[in-house]
Amino acid sequence: MNHRLSLLAVPALSAALLLGACGGAPAASPAATPTPTPSPSPSASPLPSQSAPAEETAGILSSFSTVDLDGNEVDESLLEDYTLTMVNVWATFCSPCLGEMPDLGELAEEYADQGVRIVGLVTDVLNSDGTYSEEQLDTAREIVSATGADYLHILPSEDLYGLLAQMPYVPTTFFVDSQGRQVSTGYQGAKDKEGWIAAIDQALAEVEQ
């Protein structure tokens, strides 16, 4: 897969998930529950490549394949019918992640008729051997149900490890257009509903220019 993004090499599955932890996770199995550390306050530009020229950051999700929480295969075609897709990277142990998910569930419905989609990417569902942990998948499904965040949630795959390696904290959120090109800025940390409305509206205005 050819990303036009300077991606860091990830030598092992556990390393990719380690980098996706809320302030850092233990070096044990990615499926283990780490001791949460405080999530950073919401800030812009979490991806190292955010400051790079637009042509270098294009297509971060232009070609990938993975599965969703129910095991259904998904790829970049999930973006095609939407003007803007908001990708929220989260973990089951991260309280700030879970705290914003009810608002994200509401926003997914409220923006659907504006061509905006929200997709979750849950990071801590892998065993140390790279297989998916059924226990963690069940936990993630329970969280999605309990928080009303019933939009599409996808899982880490080899195609996504390089992207995850650029995200030292969860939640991290970024926006892409219908062809997987990054739009607007990205954000570290959780936001309230009004904060995400402002961010979505800004990204939507940029992609529609």
C-alpha positions, 0 to 999 in steps of 0.5 A: 500500500502506498501512503503519501505520508511519512509513516514510522516503521512498526516492528511488532504489533505490540509496538503499534498498540503501545503508541496508541495508549492513553499516555502510554501502556505497559509493554505486556500484551496489547489486550491487557488493561493498562493503568490509564494515565491522564489524556492530554487536553484537546489540542490540534495537530497530533500527527507528526506529518500535520505540518508537512505540505498538503501533497505529502499528507494526501491519501492517509486512508486511500488504500487499506483493508481491515474488519469491523467489530463484527468481523465484516471486511471493510476497506477504503470504499467506506469513505466513498459515499461521504463528503467527510469522514471523522475518524476517532481513534480510541481504546477501551481503557481510556476514560476520556475516549468513553466520555465523548462517545455518547456525543459522537453517537449523537453527532453521527446521526445529526450530520448524516444528512450533510454527508458526514460519517463518523468511524471509530478505530479501537486500538487495544483489541490485539493479542501479543501474537497479532490475533484479535482478543475475543474478550477485548472485542466483547468489551468494545462492543459493550462500550459501543452499546452502552454509550450509544456510539453505534456508528462503524468501528474498525480494528487495527490491521497491518495496513493501519499500523503505520498510521497508528504509530503516529498517534502517541495518545488516545483519543486522537481524531482526524478527518479525511475526504471521500478519497482518504485524503486528510482534511483540516487539522487533527486533534489529541484529546476529547472534546465536548459536543460543541467542540466537535461541532465546531471542528466538524463544521471547519473540516466540512467547510474546507473539504467543500471549498 
